[in-house]
Amino acid sequence: MIVLGLEGTAWNLSAALVDESRVLVEKSSTYVPAKGGIHPREAAQHHADHMAEVVGNVLQAARENGWQMDAVAFSQGPGLGPCLRTVATAARVLSLRFGIPLVGVNHCIAHIEVGKWNTGARDPAVLYVSGGNSQVLALRQGRYRIFGETLDISVGNALDKFARSVGLPHPGGPRIEELARSAGQYIPLPYTVKGMDFSFSGLSTAASEAARKHELADVCYSFQETAFAMLVEVTERAMAHAEKKEAMLVGGVGANRRLGEMLDIMCRERGGRFFLPERKFMGDNGSMIACTGLIMLRAGVTTPLGQSQVRPGYRTDEVEVVWA
């Protein structure tokens, strides 16, 4: 089987073809705002402007190699409404044009499934952290249950918010990680874990205030250590509660080496295994949508045209994981 996947929930427009064992081809175009954060309508217009080029390049590769598509998968949600609608429209057109089924994919689950596909993890507790989401999940009774999540903003949003306040370029995470490596001391910042949930807005505000009094590198280091310790704590408790021997890190913020290092230490100390997908699968990408679409198609899951409306608030635990 070969599935075409279309991703475009926020910044990145991406199309990819995957088969049972590998990514055949992937093409992308990323929206970069003139300043500040993402502007949903501008991002959607970017996707519309570049859709023909991105998808056309993938289809050209399919023609040249004789690859026959069995389905077109698309990110149905969660995400920014204007961006989701642009991608869903393209997916419907392709489904009708080639006479192949649609598969609507939950964006969060796609991060998990491509991570398992890439790493070989079988049944991990999952820490999913990105610009829009921060969740700790595990598969139980046919669904990815959310054991803990942010009560306000995601950790990626918090990092970007802090970065903007101190004049660092967007996205803020990579630059914060770089500065943190040259830090000389830890500065106490708010550590907010409530039950199995966490909160980052107060941490971001406190870090911005601390940057007026302390070296920026020290504040970046302290921000990371505090935020990541919160995430690791909840992930460890989820592993214990769900009786999982594996943990996996997915999502764009997962590219941060320090976060992976802290999770690896935690897993080794409790006799578990830690899985980290390749960096190219961490951010939003068409391969993860195509991969998940293929897994769903094999299980007989498709999306009728009349049920292909986008779902900006699509919860991870709403999806029946019949393929598990």
N, C-alpha and C positions, 0 to 999 in steps of 0.2 A: 504494500500500500504506500501511496505517496500523498501527502496532504500539504496544501498551501495554507500558510498561516499569516494573518494580518494583525499587527499590533499598532495601536495608536491611542492609548488611553490618556496620554499627557504630552510629554516633550517629544518622544521618539516615534516616528513613523517607520515601520519595518515590515518587510515581507520576506518569507522564507519557505523553502520546500524541504521537507524531511521525509525519509523513509523509515523502515523499521530499525535501522541501526545508526544513521548519521544525518547530519545536516548537509543537504545537497547544494544549496545556494541560499544566501541571505543578502538583502540590500536594504539600506536604511537612509533616512534623512532626518536630522534633528533640528527642531525649532529652538532658536536662541533669541531671547528677547533683547531689545536694545538696552534695557536696564530693569533692575528689580526681578521679581519672580515671574511666574507663568501667567499669561493673559489667555484665558480659554478660547476666546473667539479668534485671536491671532494664531494660536496654536492650531486650531481647526482649519483656518485658512491656509496655513503652511502645509498641513496634511493634504488638503484638497489640491493645492498647487503642485505638489510633488508626487501625488498618488500615481499618475500615469507613468512617470519616469521610474519610480521604485518598483511598482508591480510589473511594468513593461520589461524591465531588465531581468526579473525573475522568470517571466513567461518566455522571454527569448532564450534563456538558458535551458528551460524545459524543452522548447522546440529543438534546439541544437543537439540535445542529448537524448531525445526521444522519451522523455519522462511523461507519463500519463497520470494526471491528477485524479484522485479518487474522492476528494472533498475539499472544501474551502472552510477553514476555521477562522474565527475572528474574535477579538476581545469584546465581549458583550457588556462587561463591567467588572468591578467598579472603575470609575474614572471620571473625567470631565465630560459632561454631556455633549457639548459641541464636537469634541474630538471623537468620542465614541460613535456619534451619528455619522460622521464623515466616513469612518472606517466600515461601519455596518452597511452603509449604502454601497460602497465599493464591493464588499463581500457578496451582497445580494446580486449585484450585476454579474459578477463572475460566476456565481452559482447558476444563474439562469443562462448565461452565455455558454458555459461548458456542460450544462446538464448534470451537475454533480451536487450532492447534498451540502447543506450548510451545517456547521457545528459551532454553536455559541459557547464560548469558553469563559469561565470565570478567571479574571486576570491573576488573582492571588493564588488560586489553585495551579495555574500554569507555572508560576514560579516554583511551586513545590514539586510538581511532576517533572519538570525539566531538570530540577536539581537531583531528584532520585534517579532519573534516566542517565544523567551525566556522571553521578558519583557511585552508583550501585547501592545506595542506602535503601534499606528494605522497609523499615517501619519507624522512622525517626520522630522525635519531638522536633518541631520546626520553629525557628525564630525567623520571622519574616519582617524585615525592616527596610523601609524605603522613604521616599519623599512624601508619600501619601498614607502609608500604613505602618503600624508597629503592632505585631500580634505574635503570640506564642500559641502554637496549634499542635494537635496530635490527632491521628485517625482513630476514632472509636465508634463502633456500631454504625459503620457505613457513612460517616461524615467526618470532615476535618473540624473538630471541635475547637473553639477558641477558649483556651485556658486563661489567657491574660491578654490585655490590650491597653493601648493608651487611652487615658480619660480625657485628653484634650488634643494636642497636636502630636504628629509622628516625630520620631527621633530625627529623621531626615529633615523635616520642616524646621525643627528646633535648631539643628546645625546651620541651616541656611539663614534662618532668622538672626542668629548670633553673628554669622559671617557678615551679613549686610550691615549690622550695627557697628562693626569695627572696620568696615571698608574692604573686606575681602571679596574677591570675585565669585560669581555664581558658576557652578555649584560650590557651596562652601566646604563640604566634607573633605575633599582631597587636600585643600590648602590647610585646613585645621589639622588634619592628620600629619601633614608635613611639618608644621610648626611645632606640634606636640613632641616631636622627636628631639627637639633641642631644649626642652624645658628643664628647669633646675629645681623646681619645688611643686608640691601639691597645695592648692588653695581650696579650703573647704567650701563646698557648694551644696545646695539643697538636694537631698536624696529622697525621692518620693515614690515609695512602693506602698500601695494600699491593697492589702489582700494579695490577689494575683495580678492586679493592674498597676500601671505606672503612669506618671505624669511628667511632662517635659517643659511646659510653658514657664513655670517658675524657675527651673534650672537655666533656661535660655536667658531670661530677664536678669537673673543674678549674675550670670557669666558676663553679660554686657556691662553691668555695673562694675564688676570686678576688673574688667579690662581698663577702666579709668584709673585704677590704683596699682595695678600689677603688670608685669611683663606679659605681653600677649601670648607668647609661647607657653608660659606657665598656666594661663587661663585656658588655652586650647587643650593642654594636657589634662587639666583638672576636669574640664567639661567632658572629655572623652571617658576618662576613668570613672567618673560618677555615673554618666548615662549608661555606659556599657556594663558596669557592675549591676545596675538595676535590671538590665535585660538578662544578664547571665543568672542572677538570682531567681527570677521568675522561670526561666527556661529549666533550671535545675529542679525546681519544685514541680514543674509540669512533668519532667521525666520521672520523678519519684511517684507522683500521683497516677500517671497513666502507665506506669511500669514499663517505660521504654529504655532500651539499652543504647540507643543511638540518638544523636542530636545533629541537626543540619541547619546551616545558616543560608538564607536566601534573601534576595532583594538588593537594590542598589547600594544601600549602606553597608551591606555585607562585604563589599569590596575593601572595606577598611581592615587592614591587617591586624591591628590591635584587637578589634572585636573578635576576629577569628582566633587569635592567640588566646584570649581569655576564655572563650568557649572550649577550646581544645584542652586547656589546663583543667577546667572544671570536669570535662568528660573523663580525662585520664585519672583524676583523683577519685572518681566514683566508679571506675572500672568500665566505663562506657566508651563508645567510639564517636568521633566527630567527623562530619562530612562537610566539605566546602566545594561547591561547584566551581568550574572554571570561571574566570572573571568575565568572559564574554557572555555567560549565561546569567550574570547577576543583575544587570540593568534590564530595562524593558527591551524585549527583542521578539522578532517574529518567530524565531525558532521555538520558543517556549509555547507559543500559541499553536503552532503546527504540531509540535510533539504531543501536547495535551489533546488536540483535536484528533490525532491519529489514535491515541489510547482510547478516547471516547468512541470513535468510529468503530474500532475493533469490538467494543462492548455493545455495539448497536445503538449508541446514543447519537441522534441527530436533532437538528432544530428546524421545525417547519417554518416556512417563510412567514406565516402569520404570527409566529411566536418569536421572531427575531428582533423585536424591539430592544433598544439598549437599556441597561439597568445601571445608572450611575452609582446607586447605593447597594449594589449586589454583594451580599454578605457571603463570606467563605463558607459558613456553616449551613447555608441554604441548599448547597449542592449535594445531591445524593451521589456518593462515590461508588457507583455500581461496578466499576472496573477494578476495584481493589481486591 
